[in-house]
Amino acid sequence: MADERDEIRHRVNIVDLVGQRVSLKKRGKRWEGLCPFHDDKHPSFTVSEDTGTYRCWACGAWGDIFDWVMKAQNVDFAEALALLAQQAGVELRSRGQKKPPGERETQDRIMAEAVAYFKENLSRHRPALDYCASRGLTQKVLEAWDIGFAPAVDAGLAERLAAKKLGLPLAKDLYVVAQDGTGGYFDRFKGRLMFPIRDERGKWVAFGGRILGDGQPKYINSGDTPLFKKKRVLYGLFQARDALSQGKPAVLVEGYLDVIACHVAGVDSAVASLGTALTEDQAKLLRRFTEEVVILYDGDEAGLKAAESGCAVLAEAGLRVSVCDLPPGQDPDSLVKARGPTGLDEALAAAVEPIVFRVSLVERRVHPDSQEFWPSIYRVLATSDNPSLVERMATILAGKYLPHQSSTQAVSTLLNEVRRLRSGKKPVQRQAASTKPTLPKQPSMSQAEIGVLHAFVEEPLRERAYSSLKRESLWFSAAAQECRAAILDAFPERPPSGPPREWMHAIESDDHRRALTDIAAREETVNERYLDGCVAKLETQAEQRRIDELKSGQEGDERLQAIMEKLASIKTPRE
């Protein structure tokens, strides 16, 4: 696998690859353009052919050709590898621990047969079609979402799979059939409207089945299978990919019908967390496709609690979050039916920041005269790191609940209580991405250390710079020591050959690769005189440190004199 990746890196020019989407202009050693990952007004996006990397100095996007394809096309690494291999003309021979092709192909065929079986039965079942019509599911919608019906028979699907010689044990593993005590197989889903679930690549991986009437359980969903991990899949994400790639925020809802209603109403970036509480994995999956999420959960108490916890999970994943507060008893599907696309648009436009939403929850859950009211308000406000928003909320709350006090005095009292709670502890929840992400501060290295690392990146001087990297005593700053150690871990015996794009990936740490990429982008002319000057300066600094240590340790004069003489002998090349 590593050989295949190296061959792809060698064959694919990152400037050509990125240039398919971004208009690039040559500026010195780098190519520059507008960043495609944020609303870039001035070119802050650079591409280095030497290092084989791209970087945005405004939003922090950074990576190599594989990272570019994953981010630009919203795919995982396996898909990016396959796409780049095809472009480079590289045949992928090894695919890790994946299932044998025959088994995976059979799994896909089983899922496809199940989808076809359910769709065929829906077309023949009048009560199910009537139910669909009552929910606003037109024939066009049914086709677009591959909705079907599981008839109330024991083994219709099991018999179909057996007749097509598709292994029933595999079908059992995929949660479409089950096995009784005698070893016979029967259908998992019976008498239910069926919603096939695709993963973000468009593969059918699971099903959700809804009862037509008012019985319980209302929904039965696939359990975890070799193809499906519920906590890692979002319903509708495949259908929402195009909208998300256009910069639309994701709209997070609870159920299948909510997603479909939103898409029909024109909100084609809606996804659902499969009726479960939003998980960390689902939030990270969303982060691959968007930077902003609007939570549009049901207006009941369960929906409010799920929205409250979802805010924290999404913020932790680095997403900007806002929340729609629907009236009790209303959900996105019923909202669209009652008020159409306009009602949905108005609800989304009224979304508020999480801190405002959480204050509203306190207001409806705790009576203002209760002893718990103000402490609950303080606790919520103390979680915000947005002082202006906290002050605005304090002003509103003071005017609403403390009308007999001086406005200035009431607001001051509220803010003092919030500051008291915040002192000595970090905020519990933050609106993590309320501003554009910033780049990590450049590690503090001396100019001489940077110069030697720069020479290491430049191929003609790499051998000489590598010998200086081997001299541990020369390196003083923690950042340079870490970068040096990362290089020597990757290349312990000899320096790499070839341009950085062909070996940079061998350095394990993203931070160290990024640091070397930034150093390589510097415009200084690096030649032998420059390198010699940097090394001489590092030697001088190293000897000076030894002198300082000896002085502080009151060592003998003879040893100190010897070092002073050595220091005087170090020749720094003239500029």
Rosetta blueprint (number, residue, H / E / L):
1 M L
2 A H
3 D H
4 E H
5 R H
6 D H
7 E H
8 I H
9 R H
10 H H
11 R H
12 V L
13 N L
14 I H
15 V H
16 D H
17 L H
18 V H
19 G H
20 Q L
21 R L
22 V L
23 S L
24 L L
25 K E
26 K E
27 R E
28 G L
29 K L
30 R E
31 W E
32 E E
33 G E
34 L L
35 C L
36 P L
37 F L
38 H L
39 D L
40 D L
41 K L
42 H L
43 P L
44 S L
45 F E
46 T E
47 V E
48 S E
49 E L
50 D L
51 T L
52 G L
53 T E
54 Y E
55 R E
56 C E
57 W L
58 A L
59 C L
60 G L
61 A L
62 W E
63 G E
64 D L
65 I H
66 F H
67 D H
68 W H
69 V H
70 M H
71 K H
72 A H
73 Q H
74 N L
75 V L
76 D L
77 F H
78 A H
79 E H
80 A H
81 L H
82 A H
83 L H
84 L H
85 A H
86 Q H
87 Q H
88 A H
89 G L
90 V L
91 E L
92 L L
93 R L
94 S L
95 R L
96 G L
97 Q L
98 K L
99 K L
100 P L
101 P H
102 G H
103 E H
104 R H
105 E H
106 T H
107 Q H
108 D H
109 R H
110 I H
111 M H
112 A H
113 E H
114 A H
115 V H
116 A H
117 Y H
118 F H
119 K H
120 E H
121 N H
122 L H
123 S H
124 R H
125 H L
126 R H
127 P H
128 A H
129 L H
130 D H
131 Y H
132 C H
133 A H
134 S H
135 R L
136 G L
137 L L
138 T L
139 Q H
140 K H
141 V H
142 L H
143 E H
144 A H
145 W L
146 D L
147 I L
148 G E
149 F E
150 A E
151 P L
152 A L
153 V L
154 D L
155 A L
156 G H
157 L H
158 A H
159 E H
160 R H
161 L H
162 A H
163 A H
164 K L
165 K L
166 L L
167 G L
168 L H
169 P H
170 L H
171 A H
172 K H
173 D H
174 L L
175 Y L
176 V L
177 V E
178 A E
179 Q E
180 D L
181 G L
182 T L
183 G L
184 G L
185 Y E
186 F E
187 D E
188 R L
189 F L
190 K L
191 G L
192 R E
193 L E
194 M E
195 F E
196 P E
197 I E
198 R E
199 D L
200 E L
201 R L
202 G L
203 K L
204 W E
205 V E
206 A E
207 F E
208 G E
209 G E
210 R E
211 I E
212 L L
213 G L
214 D L
215 G L
216 Q L
217 P L
218 K L
219 Y E
220 I E
221 N E
222 S L
223 G L
224 D L
225 T L
226 P L
227 L L
228 F L
229 K L
230 K H
231 K H
232 R H
233 V L
234 L L
235 Y E
236 G L
237 L H
238 F H
239 Q H
240 A H
241 R H
242 D H
243 A H
244 L H
245 S H
246 Q L
247 G L
248 K L
249 P L
250 A E
251 V E
252 L E
253 V E
254 E L
255 G L
256 Y H
257 L H
258 D H
259 V H
260 I H
261 A H
262 C H
263 H H
264 V H
265 A L
266 G L
267 V L
268 D L
269 S L
270 A E
271 V E
272 A E
273 S L
274 L L
275 G L
276 T L
277 A L
278 L L
279 T L
280 E H
281 D H
282 Q H
283 A H
284 K H
285 L H
286 L H
287 R H
288 R L
289 F L
290 T L
291 E L
292 E E
293 V E
294 V E
295 I E
296 L L
297 Y L
298 D L
299 G L
300 D L
301 E H
302 A H
303 G H
304 L H
305 K H
306 A H
307 A H
308 E H
309 S H
310 G H
311 C H
312 A H
313 V H
314 L H
315 A H
316 E H
317 A L
318 G L
319 L L
320 R E
321 V E
322 S E
323 V E
324 C L
325 D L
326 L L
327 P L
328 P L
329 G L
330 Q L
331 D L
332 P H
333 D H
334 S H
335 L H
336 V H
337 K H
338 A H
339 R H
340 G H
341 P H
342 T H
343 G H
344 L H
345 D H
346 E H
347 A H
348 L H
349 A H
350 A L
351 A L
352 V E
353 E L
354 P H
355 I H
356 V H
357 F H
358 R H
359 V H
360 S H
361 L H
362 V H
363 E H
364 R H
365 R H
366 V L
367 H L
368 P L
369 D L
370 S L
371 Q L
372 E L
373 F H
374 W H
375 P H
376 S H
377 I H
378 Y H
379 R H
380 V H
381 L H
382 A L
383 T L
384 S L
385 D L
386 N L
387 P H
388 S H
389 L H
390 V H
391 E H
392 R H
393 M H
394 A H
395 T H
396 I H
397 L H
398 A H
399 G H
400 K H
401 Y H
402 L L
403 P L
404 H L
405 Q L
406 S L
407 S H
408 T H
409 Q H
410 A H
411 V H
412 S H
413 T H
414 L H
415 L H
416 N H
417 E H
418 V H
419 R H
420 R H
421 L H
422 R H
423 S L
424 G L
425 K L
426 K L
427 P L
428 V L
429 Q L
430 R L
431 Q L
432 A L
433 A L
434 S L
435 T L
436 K L
437 P L
438 T L
439 L L
440 P L
441 K L
442 Q L
443 P L
444 S L
445 M L
446 S L
447 Q H
448 A H
449 E H
450 I H
451 G H
452 V H
453 L H
454 H H
455 A H
456 F H
457 V H
458 E L
459 E H
460 P H
461 L H
462 R H
463 E H
464 R H
465 A H
466 Y H
467 S H
468 S H
469 L H
470 K L
471 R L
472 E H
473 S H
474 L H
475 W L
476 F L
477 S L
478 A H
479 A H
480 A H
481 Q H
482 E H
483 C H
484 R H
485 A H
486 A H
487 I H
488 L H
489 D H
490 A H
491 F L
492 P L
493 E L
494 R L
495 P L
496 P L
497 S L
498 G L
499 P L
500 P H
501 R H
502 E H
503 W L
504 M H
505 H H
506 A H
507 I L
508 E L
509 S L
510 D H
511 D H
512 H H
513 R H
514 R H
515 A H
516 L H
517 T H
518 D H
519 I H
520 A H
521 A L
522 R L
523 E L
524 E L
525 T L
526 V L
527 N L
528 E H
529 R H
530 Y H
531 L H
532 D H
533 G H
534 C H
535 V H
536 A H
537 K H
538 L H
539 E H
540 T H
541 Q H
542 A H
543 E H
544 Q H
545 R H
546 R H
547 I H
548 D H
549 E H
550 L H
551 K H
552 S H
553 G H
554 Q L
555 E L
556 G L
557 D H
558 E H
559 R H
560 L H
561 Q H
562 A H
563 I H
564 M H
565 E H
566 K H
567 L H
568 A H
569 S H
570 I L
571 K L
572 T L
573 P L
574 R L
575 E L
